């Protein structure tokens, strides 16, 4: 795929935080509660559910394939071990005209991180563009700092350069995409 052809997937729906947030024509992100809503799954024609949590148990529905990525939402968790296998799986579902739902507990950190990795690998998006795009589709995304470090390393592996960097702040090391926000929170 070329970067020009897939620079930004077509936005098909309004941003959502409570239901399923559509990121591409075949990829959605949600919370664990939304992932267990049969009506939401069938309405969006979800064929694969990827559960990226330790505690959410999926209600299993007929005709839906389920995968489990048991990773804690902790900066020391190695979610990067799943970047390629999950991105490859999402892509293979798409090639079969299926739709994937990535979820964690809240649809904020783990599922968003795997979504960003997928967009970098299969849509040739920079990490900065992937984050900007995904945040426009699901405004509450916020991968933890450890996942950001892993994404930054992955971006360098894929493209040989970085568009996001970790910077020092009053809250510790943060990705520079949060720098302005953190400065605004701290009175001078």
C-alpha positions as a printed NumPy array, in Angstrom:
array([[  0.   ,   0.   ,   0.   ],
       [  1.22 ,   3.452,  -0.738],
       [  1.105,   6.312,   1.715],
       [ -0.749,   8.495,  -0.775],
       [ -3.515,   5.976,  -1.366],
       [ -4.085,   5.369,   2.331],
       [ -2.845,   8.537,   4.04 ],
       [ -6.108,   8.851,   5.951],
       [ -8.894,   6.298,   5.902],
       [-12.294,   7.701,   4.959],
       [-14.223,   8.809,   8.033],
       [-17.628,   7.199,   7.78 ],
       [-19.194,   8.031,  11.148],
       [-19.18 ,  10.678,  13.84 ],
       [-16.669,  10.224,  16.687],
       [-17.98 ,   7.959,  19.439],
       [-16.848,   7.311,  22.985],
       [-19.601,   5.119,  24.383],
       [-20.227,   2.74 ,  21.494],
       [-18.075,   1.402,  18.717],
       [-15.737,   3.977,  17.193],
       [-15.064,   3.35 ,  13.513],
       [-11.418,   3.947,  12.579],
       [-11.363,   2.466,   9.062],
       [-13.984,   0.779,   6.904],
       [-13.095,  -2.509,   8.62 ],
       [-11.678,  -1.551,  12.052],
       [-13.473,  -0.368,  15.185],
       [-12.418,   0.348,  18.794],
       [-14.626,   0.108,  21.876],
       [-14.823,  -0.6  ,  25.572],
       [-15.368,  -4.101,  26.898],
       [-19.017,  -3.332,  27.675],
       [-19.719,  -2.223,  24.101],
       [-17.906,  -5.304,  22.759],
       [-20.433,  -7.501,  24.552],
       [-23.451,  -5.725,  23.053],
       [-24.912,  -8.125,  20.483],
       [-26.931,  -5.406,  18.735],
       [-23.856,  -3.166,  18.304],
       [-21.796,  -6.061,  16.951],
       [-24.446,  -7.109,  14.442],
       [-25.307,  -3.533,  13.429],
       [-21.644,  -2.913,  12.547],
       [-21.236,  -6.389,  10.987],
       [-18.298,  -7.291,  13.251],
       [-16.771, -10.654,  12.316],
       [-13.753, -10.64 ,  14.668],
       [-13.41 ,  -9.367,  18.236],
       [ -9.931,  -8.88 ,  19.702],
       [-10.004,  -8.515,  23.488],
       [ -6.886,  -6.715,  24.75 ],
       [ -7.541,  -6.934,  28.484],
       [ -6.937,  -9.028,  31.546],
       [-10.39 ,  -8.823,  33.1  ],
       [-13.071,  -8.416,  30.431],
       [-14.803, -11.653,  29.508],
       [-16.43 , -11.704,  26.087],
       [-19.915, -13.034,  25.555],
       [-19.339, -15.259,  22.553],
       [-21.757, -14.863,  19.692],
       [-22.218, -17.194,  16.747],
       [-20.354, -16.261,  13.541],
       [-17.823, -14.047,  15.37 ],
       [-14.188, -15.09 ,  15.78 ],
       [-12.641, -14.161,  19.136],
       [ -8.996, -13.531,  20.033],
       [ -7.586, -12.666,  23.438],
       [ -4.453, -10.6  ,  24.096],
       [ -3.991, -10.813,  27.889],
       [ -1.945,  -7.669,  28.572],
       [ -2.273,  -5.346,  31.568],
       [ -2.61 ,  -1.587,  31.023],
       [  0.769,  -0.932,  32.598],
       [  3.729,   1.022,  31.185],
       [  5.901,  -2.07 ,  31.745],
       [  3.63 ,  -4.443,  29.773],
       [  5.094,  -5.586,  26.451],
       [  2.196,  -4.864,  24.117],
       [  4.77 ,  -4.455,  21.314],
       [  5.046,  -8.266,  21.146],
       [  1.557,  -8.184,  19.63 ],
       [  1.967,  -5.262,  17.172],
       [  2.766,  -7.375,  14.109],
       [  0.566, -10.431,  14.835],
       [ -2.52 ,  -8.309,  15.604],
       [ -1.934,  -5.88 ,  12.708],
       [ -1.506,  -8.868,  10.384],
       [ -4.703, -10.444,  11.709],
       [ -6.728,  -7.235,  11.302],
       [ -5.415,  -6.98 ,   7.745],
       [ -6.31 , -10.609,   6.947],
       [ -9.86 , -10.061,   8.265],
       [-10.137,  -6.984,   6.046],
       [ -8.906,  -8.948,   3.004],
       [-11.772, -11.429,   3.603],
       [-14.279,  -8.519,   3.691],
       [-14.66 ,  -8.867,   7.471],
       [-14.688,  -6.275,  10.223],
       [-12.615,  -6.256,  13.393],
       [-13.438,  -4.783,  16.789],
       [-10.44 ,  -4.084,  19.029],
       [-11.368,  -3.526,  22.658],
       [ -9.808,  -3.289,  26.067],
       [-11.564,  -2.285,  29.281],
       [-12.359,   1.33 ,  28.372],
       [-11.173,   1.583,  24.756],
       [ -8.542,   4.146,  25.744],
       [ -5.023,   2.692,  25.993],
       [ -4.385,  -0.919,  24.913],
       [ -6.849,  -1.129,  22.013],
       [ -5.799,   2.341,  20.82 ],
       [ -2.134,   1.303,  20.888],
       [ -2.764,  -1.75 ,  18.702],
       [ -4.886,   0.384,  16.373],
       [ -2.003,   2.861,  15.946],
       [  0.412,   0.017,  15.188],
       [ -1.993,  -1.348,  12.557],
       [ -2.422,   2.062,  10.893],
       [  1.339,   2.521,  10.71 ],
       [  1.949,  -0.939,   9.252],
       [ -0.964,  -1.288,   6.83 ],
       [ -1.925,   2.298,   6.015],
       [  1.667,   3.639,   5.933],
       [  0.709,   6.374,   8.387],
       [  3.259,   8.042,  10.622],
       [  2.669,   7.601,  14.348],
       [  1.651,  11.253,  14.612],
       [ -0.875,  10.925,  11.766],
       [ -2.204,   7.615,  13.109],
       [ -2.734,   9.195,  16.535],
       [ -4.363,  12.323,  15.103],
       [ -6.68 ,  10.202,  12.952],
       [ -7.636,   7.723,  15.694],
       [ -8.222,  10.533,  18.193],
       [-10.583,  12.179,  15.671],
       [-12.543,   8.904,  15.563],
       [-12.379,   8.186,  19.317],
       [-11.482,  11.357,  21.259],
       [-10.81 ,   9.528,  24.564],
       [ -7.808,   7.492,  23.383],
       [ -4.699,   7.904,  25.544],
       [ -2.093,   5.133,  25.428],
       [  0.063,   4.964,  28.552],
       [  3.658,   6.228,  28.421],
       [  5.182,   2.756,  28.128],
       [  2.977,   1.962,  25.128],
       [  4.003,   5.282,  23.558],
       [  7.666,   4.322,  23.926],
       [  6.934,   0.989,  22.233],
       [  5.019,   2.721,  19.405],
       [  7.876,   5.198,  18.882],
       [ 10.316,   2.288,  18.584],
       [  7.945,   0.499,  16.17 ],
       [  7.585,   3.62 ,  14.015],
       [ 11.377,   3.789,  13.729],
       [ 11.5  ,   0.082,  12.79 ],
       [  8.922,   0.627,  10.043],
       [ 10.019,   3.976,   8.618],
       [ 13.517,   4.75 ,   9.935],
       [ 12.378,   8.009,  11.54 ],
       [ 10.107,   9.275,  14.296],
       [  7.268,  11.799,  14.271],
       [  6.595,  11.533,  18.025],
       [  9.202,  11.816,  20.778],
       [  9.161,  11.311,  24.522],
       [  9.844,  14.543,  26.431],
       [ 10.362,  15.378,  30.068],
       [  7.485,  17.1  ,  31.847],
       [  6.283,  17.841,  35.362],
       [  4.361,  14.554,  35.096],
       [  7.414,  12.533,  34.015],
       [  8.2  ,  11.371,  30.492],
       [  5.313,  11.937,  28.084],
       [  4.914,  11.877,  24.297],
       [  5.309,  15.351,  22.816],
       [  1.725,  15.153,  21.486],
       [  0.605,  15.721,  25.119],
       [  3.147,  18.464,  25.896],
       [  0.851,  21.454,  25.302],
       [ -2.01 ,  19.815,  27.199],
       [  0.213,  19.114,  30.232],
       [  1.613,  22.669,  30.188],
       [ -1.947,  24.051,  30.244],
       [ -2.801,  21.868,  33.278],
       [  0.094,  23.107,  35.387],
       [ -0.164,  26.688,  36.646],
       [  3.005,  28.713,  36.009]])
